[in-house]
Amino acid sequence: MMRLLPNCSNKTMKIAKTIAELKSCLEDFGRDKTIGFVPTMGYLHDGHLALINEAQSQNDVTVVSIFVNPTQFAPGEDLDAYPRDFDRDSQLAEAAGTDLLFFPDPAEIYPTGASTFVEVEGDITKKLCGQSRPTHFKGVTTVINLLFNLIQPTRAYFGQKDAQQVAVIKKMIRDLHMSVEIIVCPIVREADGLALSSRNVFLNLAARDQALVLSQSLASAKALYGSGERSVKIIKAAIINQITTMPLAAIDYVDILDFETLADIETITSPALAAVAVRFGNTRLIDNIILIKR
């Protein structure tokens, strides 16, 4: 087990549990350094490690946060069940080149009496995941705003799998005139195509096998688009028809939207995002693909 290093006196990866320790570590690194920041909820996988590697290659200092953010979970969602393994995560983060790991308790981020939230309003947060999780993005933008304020990163790294989250955060940054640059990295998949997710651990063998229909249906959509089809209605129907062949699959949403704005479209004339969310039992998985003319 790694020990905490709040005084930052060691040259190995530093671990801060409090805001005071975080600020002390950042001061020790020097504010003239470029900071690459990777926010995570832990239970790290190769997708997270790809983000850390990218941040490490582009910045002087790499900061990773592990924080299962309670404000982005609605009552009845999987907050308590969300997988956690800090010892494992800390070892993986250090091996990937992390300089500072921020691992706060919820009370550190949301002190008693905290009642301030940052919310991006409009259709961008109401569609896709916002339809079934109406409070989710309010929690995401609040915690990301808090972390950005504390860490002051030069660049922040997110995966394309969370495409709507990325679009919402980019809008928050534009609206609030924040200076951080958002770097979006490709989806990392298992060899059979399943997008990596911390929630994959909850899939039993049957659900794991049937979950492959997500990437397969999106690949079929891409092939249909590549053959010249531009009707959103037709391509969506093809995705839905393929997913519903799996008896364990319960569709949350299937949609195709403008890639940059997430605006509704009927015909694909510019890069579009084909996105799906499907439940297999109690496990909700998301995936997406960009439809773009090559």
N, C-alpha and C positions, 0 to 999 in steps of 0.2 A: 504493500500500500504506500502511495506517495504521501509525504507529510505536507501540511500547509506551510507556505513560506510568506507570511504577511509582510515581513521586513524586506523582502526582495534582495536578500544578501547573497543568494546563490545564483549561479549562472545557468542552472537548468530552468525548465519552465516554471514560472511563478504562478501561484494560485492565490486569488483574492476572494474572500467570502463577504467582505463588507465594502461599502462605498469608500470608506476611508482608506482601506487597504488598496483598493483599485486605484484611487487617485495617487497614492504614494508610489505605487508601481509605475504608473504612467509618468510621473515626475522623474523617477529614476531613469526611465528610458530616454527622457528628453523630449520636449515638445517640438523640437525642430525635426523630429522623425516623422516619416509617413506611416500611418497606421492603417492596416487592413483588418477589418472586423467581420467575423462570421458569427451571427447570432443563431443559436440552436436551442432545442429543448432536450438535447442529450440523446442517449442511446445511439451513439454515433455509428454510422455505416459508411461505406465507400463514397456515397454521394456527399456527405459532410466532409470527408477527408479530401475529396477533390476540391471543394471550396477552400479548405484550409491550405492546401498545396498552392492553389492559385493566388490566394492572399499572400502567402509566404514568398512567392516568386516576384510579386509586384510591389512589395512594401518593405520598409525597414523593420517594422514591428508587426507581428500578427497577434491579434486579440480574439479569443473565442469565448462566447458566453454559453453557459448551460443553465437554462432557467425554464422550467415548465410553468408557463405563464397562466395563472388562474383566471385572468380576466377575459381570455379568449375561449374559455370553455363555458357553455351554458349548463344549467342544472340538468343532470341526467346524462351528460356526456362523459367521456372517459378520462377525466382529470386524475382521479385516484388510481385508475388502472394503468395510466400511461407508463410505459416501461422506463425504468431508471436503473443505472449502474454506474455510479460516479467513478469508482476505482478503474473500471474498464475504460470508461470514456477519457479519463485523465491520461492514461497510458497511450491511448490511440492519438489523442490530441498532441501530446508531446512528441510522439514518433513522427507526426505529420509536420512538425516544425512550429508549433504554437509557442509563442513567447510568454503570453499571459492568459491564464484561464480564469474567467470570472464566474463564480459559482455562488450566487447569493440565495438566501432564504427569501420567501415571499414577503415577509415583514420588512426586509431590508429595502425592497423595491417599492412596496406599498405600505408605508408606515401607518400606524393607527390614525384613523380619521382622514386618510387620503381619499379625495373625491373629485380629482381633476382627471379628465379624459381628453384624448385627442381623437377626433372622429372625422373621417372623410365621408361626406354625404354624397348622395346621388346614385344613379344607376350602377356605377362601377362597383359599389359594395352591396347592392341588392340582388344581383343576378348570380348565377353559378353557385358557389358555396354560400353566398349571402342569402339565398332563398330558404335554405333549411337551417342555416346558422346565422340568424339576423344580428346577433351581438358579437359575432366572431371578430370581424375586422376592426371594430371599436377597440377591442382588447389588443389586437395586433399592432395597430398604429400607436396606441398609447404606450405599450412597452417598447416598441422600436424607437419612438420619440425619446423616451426616458434613457434608453441605452445609448442612443446617439448623443444626447446631451452630456451623459457621463463620460463617454469614451472619446468623443470628438474625432471619429475616424476620418481618414482621407477617402477611403473606399470601403464599401460594404458589399458582401458577397451573398448571393441568393441563388437557389437552383430554379431552373425553368419549370420543374414539376409544380412549383407553387406560383404559377403564372399570374393568377388573379392577385395574389398577395403582392407580387412584384409590381404589378400595375398600380395597385392602391398605394404602396409605399412611394413609388415614383411620383404619384400625384400629390401626396403629402409633402414631399420634398420640394416640388415646384410651388405649391401653394404657400408653404412656410419659408420659402427662400433659403433652404438649407444647402450647405455647400458640399455635402458628402456625395461622392460618385457611386452609383449603383452598378455593380458588375453582375451580370446574369450568366450562369454557367449551365451547360447542357445537362439534361436528365441523365443520370447514371442508372444503368439497368443490369439486372442479372443476365447471365448468358442466354436464358430463354426469353428475355424481353420484359420481364416484370420490373416495373420501376421500383427502385429501392425506397423503402419507407420504414420508419421505426415501428409502424403498426403491422408490418408484415409478419412479425413474430406471433401475432394473435391468430394467424390463419392455420386451420388444420390442413391435413394433406389434400383433402378433396377441394377445399376452398382455395388453397394455394394453386392447385392445378387449374381450376376454373377461372381464377383471377387473371390468367394469361390472356383471356379474351379482351381485356382492356387494351393492351398494346397491339393485339392482333386486329381488333376492330379499327383502331386508329391507323394501323398500317394499311388496312383495306381502304380507309377513307383517303389516305394519301395516294394510293394507287388509282382510285377513282378520279381524284383531282388531277393526277398526272395524265390520265387518259383524255382529259379535256372537260370533265364535268365541273360546272361552276355553281350549280344550284345548291344552296344551303339545305333546302328541304330534302332533296334527294340524298345528299351525302349524310345528313343526320339520320335519315330513315335507314340507310345501310348500316350505320354504326349501331343503332338501336336493335335492328333485326339480328345482328350478329351477337350482341351481348345477351339478348333474351333467349338465345339457344342454351344458355347455361342455367340450370335449374336453381342454383344457389344465388344467382345474381339478382339483386334488387336495385334498379336504377334510381339514383338520386337526381341526376341531370345528365343530359347530353346536349351540347350546344356548340355552335360555330359562330364566332364573333370576330370583329375587326381586331387584329393583333395588337395594335398600338393603344386603342381607346376602349376596347371591349364593347363597342357599340354594336347594336343588332344590325345584321345585314341579311339580305335575301340572296344576293349574288356575290360571289367572291371575285373581286376586281383588284385586290391588293392583299398583302399577307394577312392570313386569317388564323385564328386559334381554334382548333377543334379540341374541346375539353370534355372530360367525363368524370363523374363520381358515381361509384357503385358500392353497395354494401354486400358483403358476404358474411351473413350472420350479423354479429355486432361490430364487425370491422369495416370501416368505411375507407375506401381507397380512391385516390384521384390520379389522373394521368392526362396528358395532352400531347398534341403534336402541332407543329406550325405548318400550315399549307402555304407554300410560297413558290412562285414560278422560278424555275431554275434555267 
